Amino acid sequence: MRCIRLKRWVLIMKTKATITTEEAASLMRAAGIQIETVTLRDGIEQGVFPFAVCIERSRKVFIVFKKKFSEWLFDVCGQVPEFNDEGED
C-alpha cells in the first residue's frame, strides 16, 4: 500500500509544481499543525516558512512550492502529504 501511495505521490509531484496557500494550510492541519490560511500567509510573507514566497505587486501573490512543502512537512511531522490535483484519475 505504501509503495502505491509513493508512486502516486511521485506522479502528482510531476504534474503540478505548486499548491495554493489554502491547500497547504489544509494539509498542515491534516498533519496536526494548527494553522489558518491567513497565518500561513503572514508567515510566508515574514520568511518563516522555507517552502514558499510572497511577491508583492498590486496585490500579494503567494507561491507554495510543492516539493519544498512536502520535504518540510516530512521533516516536521514525518508525514508525506497526499495532494489532490485536478485532473487526477
VENDAUR-V536969 format. One record per backbone hydrogen bond with DSSP energy under -0.5 kcal/mol. NH is the residue of the N-H (numbers start at 1). CO is the residue of the C=O. E is the energy in kcal/mol with one decimal. If there is no record, write none. Layout:
# VENDAUR-V536969
NH;CO;E / NH;CO;E
This chain:
# VENDAUR-V536969
5;1;-2.2 / 6;2;-2.4 / 7;3;-2.3 / 8;4;-2.5 / 9;5;-2.5 / 10;6;-2.5 / 11;7;-2.2 / 12;8;-2.4 / 13;9;-2.6 / 14;10;-1.4 / 15;11;-0.8 / 15;12;-0.9 / 16;12;-1.3 / 19;64;-1.9 / 24;20;-2.4 / 25;21;-2.6 / 26;22;-2.1 / 27;23;-2.4 / 28;24;-2.3 / 29;25;-2.4 / 30;26;-2.2 / 31;27;-1.2 / 32;29;-1.6 / 33;28;-2.8 / 34;32;-0.6 / 35;33;-0.9 / 40;36;-2.3 / 41;37;-2.6 / 42;38;-2.2 / 43;39;-2.4 / 44;40;-2.5 / 45;41;-2.5 / 46;42;-1.9 / 47;43;-0.5 / 47;44;-1.1 / 48;43;-2.8 / 49;43;-0.6 / 50;48;-0.5 / 52;49;-0.9 / 53;63;-2.1 / 55;61;-3.2 / 56;54;-0.5 / 57;55;-0.7 / 57;59;-1.5 / 61;55;-2.9 / 63;53;-2.5 / 64;19;-1.0 / 64;62;-0.5 / 65;51;-2.5 / 65;63;-0.6 / 66;17;-2.3 / 66;64;-0.6 / 69;65;-2.8 / 70;66;-2.8 / 71;67;-2.4 / 72;68;-2.5 / 73;69;-3.0 / 74;70;-2.2 / 75;71;-2.3 / 76;72;-2.5 / 77;73;-3.1 / 78;73;-0.7 / 78;74;-1.7 / 79;73;-0.8 / 81;79;-0.6 / 83;81;-0.7 / 85;83;-0.7 / 88;85;-1.0
